[in-house]
């Protein structure tokens, strides 16, 4: 663990220069933390002596016996610092720093206030037990409390991280970089408090601090040194509380704290003490990495309450816990999503997930609607492959070796050799083996696909997504008949659904995540909740029969959106999340690049990617065109089909614009069939098969020439 971080050269650029803005957003910061999370967990378990301890991220920092929760906002604040450190070092050091404070901080021990703490005019000590923070506030006021938190912060870092010098060196670099500016802008009392923090943690030497501080502070630091040395050796926070009172007395002795007149009113005294406390806190907080549990008394109380709420919620969920969890879960989900790289140099995150399985409950209705719609539009559902089927059968047979070549010496072997057929058999074995095919269908699933569109008879109906779904269903039958590997995916830009979502679960999680992220991330909440999503309906390695009911249910949802929404309102705990189709915007190019990458993983020689959309990408048409061109150069045939929109003509070299539902479905199926015919012709199947099926070859050649 001590070698997890290594020192880097001082000439290295500061963090704010080497990290572009997109690398400082919360999801990028959390993704970087997750790479070091196992090391942080091991450190926490060692520090706490508890092998069952969990370290996880949450909306509020807290710590209990078996659970440490880190606030991801703390990491983002660390990345805003300027210092000669790397992002990876900050990720690990800030996490270890927070773990140390959450595990080590406990001020719940109650004792009578020691007599040595009380001023002479305070009266006899009370035997009533109080907690540490109340004792400090009673005897020293807000200034003593602020000084105590600074000392305890430094003491915990020194004792908890001494064995991990790499992480401590990162903190030292962060603190050293911020010290000159903080000292220059601080009041004398603030300079004194900051110097106490740095000296107690061994982050700086006294000579340098004295040079940069006003003479009053330089004199006070000499008298404060013995108390600061004792703070490093203290094993009890009550000892640190006593030392904070002594240091405040030193500050008072050197005129850094001015006492009020004897007739000072309680309100004026309180205002003066709070001003002193604020002066110290402002200076220290400009340098230290702030942990909520040691920020101040309010931060300690809120952190402890969060831990108690979680401990009390075992087996149940309070609304506040759910709200916090939903927002943090969304950050985690975005941070864990794959990064997509476009040929233009642009990058973006894409949430990839299975389509919610609840669409399966509409499967029966969907099958009936599919059969009726296919009849109405004249879209064949049996023997979809047509003349391709015998061609593919022949192509598969090409890769089979004869019994003789496999060592099967049948009774007919001598006859074959005598007839001079051995040479022909040998040549046949050397022919290329059976070609592997992969077809991927990518369907726009935005809300605009559910908008009513004009039909030939003059009426309007929401046929865009339903026609695309029927095309996907028919295309699935085509690939299934030909034994071609295929994948069907839906893409949109919205709040991302999960595979197990119901309508109620989806809408409640979306509302909680949005509310929590607006509170913690401000304007970034929209970016975190309106994500680019890629829903897998049927994957390459999944049997078609498992996806049939889901796709059929999706067809019914899209062909009867009003009825589906009504059903979802009546039974939100059972219905699929029909609200997931809520936005019209899309970023096509990221989905296109990801689908192509998944297809490349199949290692198929023939790849066909069909993209169906009804409008312009929310990203860039130039980036979409560059992505499609790059995929084609990699050997994949890309077919772009647009519904009443000419964007596909600009973005795809192979494109078709359709205006009617039956034309859309046929375009999808015929586009794939033509691409497969062409692939068979390029591999020489038309010539080889001509001896058995001259007519099929002529058809193929005519289609290729067309």
N, C-alpha and C positions, 0 to 999 in steps of 0.2 A: 504493500500500500504506500509506503514512504517514497517509492520510486515512480509512482503513477504520474507525477508531474516533474518535469526537468526544467532547469533554468534555461532561459533563452538570452540571446545577446541583447544588450541595452539599445543597440541601434535599430531594433525592430520597430516597425510602425505601431502607433498606438491603436487601440482596439477600434475606436470610432472611425479610423481611416481605412482599416483593412476589411471592415464589415460593411457591405452596401446596405441601404435601407431595408431591402427585402429580407436580409439575413438577421435583422434586429427585431422583426415582428415576433409576436408571442409564439406562433406555431413553430417558427424556425428555432427559437430559443429552447422551447420544450423538446423538440426533436433532438437537439444537441445534448440536452440533459439526459434524455433517455438512453443515449449511447454509453453514458457512464453510470447509469442507475444501478447496475449490479454491484459496482465497486462501492457506491455510496451505501447500499444496503449492508454490505459486509462490514464497512466501517461502523455504521450505526449499531449493528448487532454486537460488535466487539466493544464499542464504547459503553453500551447499556448492559452488556453481559447477558443478553437475551437472544438466543438463536431463533426465536419465533417472531422477532420484531419485524413488522412490515414498514417499508418506507414508500409512500405514494404521494401523488399530487392531489391537491384539493383547493377549493375556493378560499379556505381560511387555514392558516398555519395552526397546528395543534400537535400535542403529544400526549399519549397515554401509555400505559404499561406495555401494550403490544402493538401500538400503532403510532407512527410519526407521519404527519401530513405536512407537505411543503407547499407553500403558495407559489405557483408559477410566476406571479408578478415580481417576486423577489429576484428571479433570474434575469428578467427583462431589465430591471433597474440596474443590475450589475453590468449588463452589456452596454448601458448608457455611459459608463465610466470611461475616462481616458487614462490609459496606462500601457506600458510596453509589455502586454500580455497577449496570448492567443485566445480565440474563442473557446477552444477545448479546455484550456486551463481555467478560464472563468467558470465554465459549466461545472467542473468538478469542485473547484475551490468554493464557489458560492453554495453548492449543495452541502459540502462537508461543514461549512461555516454554520449553515442553518440547522443541520442535524446536531452539531455540538450544543448550540444554544437551546434547542427544543428539549434535548435529553437532560442537559445539566441544570436547567432553570427550575427551581422549586423554592418558593418563598412562603410556603404554607405553614411552616413550623411556627407555633405560637409560644411566646415567652413573655414574662414580665419585662418591661423596659429596664435594662441594666442601669444602676445608679450612675455609672461612669458616663452615660450618655446625656444625663440631665444637666442643664445649666444650674448655677448656684441658686438662682432666684426661682427655680421651678417648684420647689417644695419637696416633700418626702416622696420616694418612689412608690408606685402602686404595685400591688401584687396581682393585678388583673393581667392575664395573658393576652397579648395582641400579636398579630402577624407582623412580619418584618417591615413591610412597606408602611403600615400604620405607625410603627415605632419610629421610623425615619422621618415621616411627615410630621409627627407630633413634636419631635425634638429638634429637627433642623429645617423643616419647611420644604417648599418646592425645590429650592436650590440644592439642598442636601440630597434630595431624592434624585435629581438629575445627575448629580455627581456620582451617586451610588451606581446608577445604571451604566454610566460610562466606565467606571472601575470594574464592575462585575462583568461587563462585556469583554473588556481586555483580559481579565483574569481567566475567564472561561476559554477564550481563544488561545491563550498561552498554554494552559494546562491540557486542553483537549486536542490541540493540533501541533504540539511540539514534536511529536513523533513523525509528523507528516510535513517535512520541511518544504516539499514542493508546493503544497497547498498554502502553507504559511507565507511562502515567498510571493505568491500571487496577491494575497491580502496586503503584504508589505508594499508591493509595487503599486497597488490601487491606492493605498493610504498615502504613500510618499508622493505620488503624482498630485494628489488633491491637497496636501498640507500647505504649500506656499500660498495658494489662493485663499484657503480658509483662514489662515493666520492674518493675512493682509486685510481681510474684510471684517474680522472679528473684533469685538470690544475686549478690553483687557481681561475681564472675567471670563469671557469666552476663550481667549487665548490660553488662560490658565487651565480651564477644564479640558481643552483639546490636548494641551501638553501632558496633563495627567493621564489621559487615555493612551497617548502614544508611548509614554514612558512606562506605564504599567504593563503594556503589552509588548514592550521591547521592540517597538517599531521605529524608534528614532533615538538619537542621543541628545542629552541635555544641552550640550554646547550649541548644537545647531538650533535648537528651539529657543535658547536664550538670545542668540543673535537675531532671530527673526521676531522676537517679542519686545514689547515695551519694557523699560527698566523695572517697573513694579513687578511684572510677571517674572522676569529673570531672578529677582531677589526672592520671590515667593517659591520658585521651583527648587532653590537650594534648601529651603526649610522643609519642602514637601517630599524630598527624595527618600528619607527614612520610611515614611508612611507608604510611599509607592513600592518600595522594596518589600514591605510587609504584605502588601496586597497580592503580590505574586505567590507568596507562601501560604496565604490563607486557604483553609479548607472548608470554611463555613461562611455562607453569605452574611451571617450576623457580624462576623469579624470585618467583612468588607463594609458593612453599614457603619460600623464604628469608625473605620478609617476614613470614610467619606465625611463624617462629621469633623474629624481632625483636620482634613484638608480644607474644609470650608472655614474652619477657625484660622488656618494659615492665610487663606485668602482675605479674611476679615482683618487679620493682623497687618497685612500689607496694603490695606486700603482698597482692595479689589471689590469688597462688599461693603457698602456704606450703610450703617445703621440709621434708622429713622429717629426723629426726636421723641422724647419721653411721652409727649401728648399726642403722638400719631394715632389717627383713627384706625380701627380694624380694617376698613375698606382700603385706606391708603397703604397700610402695611401689607395687605394681601397683594395689591397691585405692584408694590415695589418688589416683593419676593417673587412674584410671577415674572416680572421683567428680568430679574437676575437669572431665574431658571431658563427663560427663553434665550437669553444671551449665551448661556452655556450650551444649551441644546442645539442652537443654530450652528455654532462652531463645530461641535463634535459630529453632528449629523452630516456636515459637509464632507467629512472624511470617512467615517466608519461605514461599513456595509450594514445597513439597518436591518435588524431582525425584529419582527413585531413583538416577540415575547420580551425583548429588552429595550424596546423603544422608550416606553414610559409606563407608568402605573396602569393607564387605560389599556395600553397594548398588552400588558401582561394579563390583565383581567379578561380581556376579550379572547385571548389565546387559550387561557385556561377554561373559559366557558365553552369554547368550541370543542375542546377535548372532552369535557364532561357531557356535552350534548351528544357527541358521537358515542361515548361509552354508554350513555343511557338509551341510545337508539338501537342497541343491538337487538335484532329481531323485529324492529319497526323503523319506519322512516318518518321523521318530522318534515313538514313542508319546507322549512329553511334548509334542512340537509339536502332534500331533493333538489331544491333550486341551485344550491351550490354545486352539487354533484353533476347536474345536467350541463352547466356551463363549463366546468372543468373537463367533463367527459368529451364535450364537443371540441375543446382545444386539443385534447389528447388524440381524438379521432383525426382531426385535420393534420396534426403533427406526424402521425403514423402513416398517413396516406402516401402513396408513391409520388415521386417527383417525375414529371414528364418533361423531356428535353426536345424542343423543336429544332429543325434545321436552321431556323433564323437566329438561334441563340437564346430565344425566350424559354423560360421555364415556368412551371406552374404545378400546383398540387391537384391531384385527381382522386376523389374518394371512390374506391372500387368496392362494390358490395353485391351480394346476391339480391335479386328483386324480392321484396317481402313475400314470404310463402303463403300469406293469408289470401292472396289472389286465387289460390287453389279452391277456396270455398265457392267461387263463382264458376268453377270448371264445367259443371253440367250445363248451366245456362249458356256458357260460352260455346260449348260443343254444338248445341242446338243452333245457336245464332250463326256460328261459322258455317254449318252445313247449308242453312237457308241463304246466307249472304253469298256463298260460293255459287249456289244455283242461280241466284238473281243476277250475279255479275258474269256468269259463264266462266268461272275459274275452276278448272278441273282439279279434283282432289285424289284421283286414282290414276296410277300409271303416269305420274307427272313427268317422269324422266323421258317418256316417249322413246324416240329412236336412239337416245343416248344410252339406254340400258344395255342393248347388245354390244355397243361399242365398249362400254366399261367392262362388261363381262369378258370380252376378248382381251382387253388391256390387262386385266387381272391374270388371265391365263398365260399371257406372254411371260410372266415371271416364274411360272411353275416349271420345274425340271421334270423330264420324263422319268419313268421307272428305271430305264436302263442307266441313265446318268446318275441316279441316286443309289445305284448298286442293286437294283431289283432285277435279277437275272430270271426273267419269266420264261416260260416255254417258247415264247415267240421271239426271243432275242436272236437266235440263229437266223431265223427268217429275215429279221430286220437287217442284220449285217449282210446277209447274202443278197438282199435286194438293193444294197448300196445306200441304205437310209441312215447309216451311222453318221456320215458326214453332216447330213441335214440336222440330225438330232444334236450334234456337237455345236453347230451354228446356233441352233435355237437356245441352247443353254447360255451362250454368250450374249444373247440379246439383253438389253437393259431390263432390270427387274421391274416389277409392278410400280407404277408411279403413285406417290402419296399426294392426296388432295386435301385442301383446307378451304372452307368458305366461312366468311364472317359477315354477319349482317348487323349494321349499326343504325338504330332507329332513333330519330329525334323524339324525345318524350316531353317536350315543353308544353305549356298550357295552350300555346297557339295551335298545336296540333289537334286540340279538342274544340276549336272554334268552328261555328257553322260555315260551310262552304257551299257554293252554288253547284247544283247538279244540272244535267242536261235537260231535265223536265222543268227547270225554272225554280224548283224548290231549293231550300237550304238545309243542310244537315252536317253534323260534326263528323265527317268521314275520314279526315286526314290520318289520325292514329289508328282507327279501326281498319282502314284499308291497308295500312302498313303492317298491322298485326296479322291480317289475313295473308298478306304476302309473305310474312315470316313463317306462318303456319304452312303455307304451300311450299315455300322454299325448304322447310324442314322435311317435308315428305319427299321432295326431290332428292335431297342429300341422303336421306335415310334409304331410299330405294337404290341409290348408287353406292351406298356404303362409303360416303364421303364424310370426313370429320367436319363438323360445323359448329358455329357459335352464334348466339343471338344475344344482343345487348341493347339496352335502352339508355339514352343519355339525356340529362337535363341540368339546369342550374337552379338550385333551390336548397332548402334545408334537407339534408340527407336522411333518408329512411334507413332502417336497419332490417335485416332479414326477418326478425321476429315481430316487427311492428304491427299493431292494429291501428285503427283510426284514432282511438282515444290515446293510446300510448304515443303515437307520432305527434299529435297536436299538443299534448301536454308537455312532452319533452321539448318540442320546438319553442313553446311559450316560456318554459323555464330557462332554457339555454339562452334565448334572446334577452330575457330580463337580466339574468346573471351576467352575461357578457356586456350588456350596455352599462351595467354598474361598474364592472371591473376593467373593461377594455375601451369604453367610449365609442368613438367613431369606427373602431376596428370590428365592432360587433357584426356589422353588415357583411364584411368580408368573411368572417368566421362562420356565419350561419347561412349565407347564400353561396354555397360551394358548387364546384363543378363535379357532377356525379356520373358514375358509370355503373349501371345496374346490369348484372349478368343474369339473363333469363335461362339460357342453356349454354353450358361450357363445353369445350371440346371433349373433355374426358368424362362427361356426364351422359348417361343413356338418355335418349330422346323421350322414352316413356315417362321418365321422372319429371320432365319439364312440360309435358303436354297439358296437364290440368292448369298449371300456372299460366301458360301462354293463352289457353282458352279463357280462363278467368279474366286475364288482362284484356282480351278482345271484348268480352261482354262489358267490362268497365268502360272501355273507350267507345264502344258502339252505342251504349246506353248510359251516358254520363249522368243524366238526371236521376235515373232509377238507382244507379250505383251510389250516388250521393245520398239519396233518400234511405237506402238500406244502411249506409254507414251511420246516418244520424239515428236510426232506430236501434241499431245494435253495434255501437262503437267499439265494444270490447271484443267483438268477433269479426268485424268486417276488416278488409284490407285498408291501408291508408290511402284512400282516394285523394286526400288533400296534398299528396306529394307532387301532383301536377299543378303547381300554382304559379309558376313564372314562365314568361315567354322567351327570356334570354337564354342563349347557349354559347358555349365556347367549343365549337366543333373540332378545332384542330388538335386539342389535347386528347379528346376521345379518339380521334382518328389515329393519332400516333400510338396511343396505348393499345388499341385494337390490333394495329399492325405488328406491334412488338409481341403481343400474345400469340399471334399467328406464326411469327417467326420461330417461336419456341416449339412449335409443332414439327419443325424440320421437314415441312412438306415441300415438294418440288413445284407444285402448282397451287397458287394462293389467289383467291378472289375475295376482295373486300367491297361490300356494297354499303354505301352511305345514303341514308334517306333523310332529308331535312326540308323544312318549309319556309326558311328565311335565312337572312344573313347572319353569320356568326357574330357573337358579341365581341369576339376577339379582333382578328384582322383577316380580311379576305386574302391579303398577300401572304400572311403566315399560313393560312389554310391551303392556298395553292402551292406554296413551297413544300408543305408537309405531304400533300398528295403526290407531288412530283417526286419527292425523295423516296416515298414508298414504292412508286412505280419503278424507279431506277433500281430498287432493291429486288425487283422481280415479282412484285405483287400487282395483280390487275385491280385497279380501283375504279369502281363505277359510282358516279354521283347522280342521284335522282332527286329532282326538286319538285315540290308541289306548288305550282303556280308562281315560282320564283326563279329568276335567271341567275342567281348566285352560282349555281353549279356549273354554268357555262364558263364562268371566269375561273373557278377553282379547280375543276376536274377536266382532264383532257378527254375522258370518256364520260358523257353526261346525257341526261334526258330530262326534259321538263314535261310534267303531266298535269292535266287539269281535271281529270275524272277518276273516281275510285277504281273502276275496273282497269283503267289504263295504268294506274300506279301498281297494282298487284301484278299485272302482266309484265310491266317493265322490270320489276324486281326479279321475277322468275326467269323471264327470257334473257335478261342480262347475264345471269349466272349460267344459264344453259349455253348461250353463245360463247361465253368465256371458256367453258369446259370443252365445247366442240373445238374451239381454236387450239386449246392446249393439246387435245388428242391429235389434231392434224400436225402440230409442230413436232410432236414426238414420233411422227411417221405412222400413226395408227391407221390413217386413211388408206395408205398404200398396203399395209400388211393385211388389213381387214377386207380389202377389196375382193379377195378370192371367195369370201363367204357372204359379203353383203355389199355389192356394188352400189345399190341404191342409197344406202346410208352414207356412203362416201361422197356420192354426187351431191347430196343434200348439204353435207358439211362443207364441201368446197364452195358451193354457191353462197352459203351464209358467210364464209370467211371473206370471199371476194366482195360481198355486199358491205 
